[in-house]
Amino acid sequence: MFTPAIAAEIVLGRWLTHVVPRPGFLAVLCVAPGMIALLIFGMLVGGIIWLVVMKPFIKRDVLAELFLGGPRVPVFSTLCSKIFDWTYGKSSPRAEL
């Protein structure tokens, strides 16, 4: 699940090394939030790819525990539920907490 995030960070890091070979404090300070956002977006893409690839091999109930169970964080729990519903179809009534 981390492969797209790590690949994007490496590509961006190498590109920035060519653009700004010796970045100052301000350049690092400005790029750091973008790198963090890219890491989060890359992990989201990796999670979606993993879910789509594993769909034929793993039962829906097993993946429902991973994506819909556990402690609920408002933004990410809703996002995980929508990704799971998009991949597997409408969720069970128990999953909609």
C-alpha distance (Angstrom), angle and dihedral (degrees) to the residues before:
residue distance angle dihedral
M1 . . .
F2 3.79 . .
T3 3.80 97.1 .
P4 3.85 98.1 91.5
A5 3.80 91.0 46.0
I6 3.79 94.4 49.4
A7 3.81 92.8 43.9
A8 3.81 91.2 50.9
E9 3.82 91.6 48.6
I10 3.81 91.6 50.5
V11 3.80 93.3 48.0
L12 3.79 92.7 46.9
G13 3.80 91.8 45.5
R14 3.80 93.0 51.6
W15 3.79 91.5 46.1
L16 3.80 91.9 49.7
T17 3.80 90.1 48.8
H18 3.80 89.1 59.1
V19 3.81 94.1 43.7
V20 3.82 97.3 43.9
P21 3.82 109.7 18.3
R22 3.84 95.0 178.8
P23 3.80 108.9 27.6
G24 3.76 119.1 -165.7
F25 3.79 127.6 -139.2
L26 3.81 93.1 -87.9
A27 3.82 92.9 51.3
V28 3.80 91.4 50.7
L29 3.79 90.9 46.1
C30 3.81 91.9 51.8
V31 3.81 96.2 45.9
A32 3.83 97.8 44.2
P33 3.85 96.3 77.9
G34 3.79 89.7 48.7
M35 3.79 91.3 52.0
I36 3.80 90.8 50.4
A37 3.81 91.4 48.3
L38 3.80 90.2 48.3
L39 3.80 90.3 51.5
I40 3.81 92.0 51.5
F41 3.82 92.7 45.9
G42 3.82 91.0 47.3
M43 3.80 91.4 51.8
L44 3.81 89.6 49.8
V45 3.81 90.7 52.2
G46 3.82 90.1 46.6
G47 3.80 91.2 50.9
I48 3.79 91.6 51.1
I49 3.80 91.8 48.3
W50 3.80 90.9 48.4
L51 3.81 91.8 49.4
V52 3.81 92.9 49.7
V53 3.82 93.1 46.6
M54 3.83 94.4 46.5
K55 3.80 95.2 45.5
P56 3.84 95.0 94.3
F57 3.81 93.4 45.6
I58 3.81 105.7 42.3
K59 3.80 126.6 55.2
R60 3.79 118.8 -112.7
D61 3.82 93.4 -118.3
V62 3.80 93.0 57.0
L63 3.79 93.1 51.6
A64 3.80 91.4 42.6
E65 3.81 89.0 63.5
L66 3.79 90.4 52.5
F67 3.79 97.5 45.2
L68 3.81 101.9 30.3
G69 3.81 106.3 24.5
G70 3.76 131.4 76.7
P71 3.79 129.1 43.9
R72 3.78 114.0 -11.0
V73 3.81 119.2 -126.7
P74 3.82 108.4 -171.3
V75 3.82 102.8 -130.3
F76 3.79 100.5 30.9
S77 3.81 95.2 40.1
T78 3.80 90.6 55.2
L79 3.79 90.5 46.5
C80 3.83 91.9 49.2
S81 3.81 90.5 48.8
K82 3.81 91.8 51.1
I83 3.82 92.6 47.6
F84 3.81 90.7 48.3
D85 3.82 92.2 47.5
W86 3.80 90.7 48.2
T87 3.80 91.3 52.9
Y88 3.82 102.0 37.6
G89 3.78 103.1 24.3
K90 3.79 126.8 -113.6
S91 3.80 113.6 -7.8
S92 3.77 125.7 -122.3
P93 3.84 119.1 -93.5
R94 3.82 90.2 -108.2
A95 3.81 91.4 60.0
E96 3.81 93.5 56.4
L97 3.80 99.1 79.5
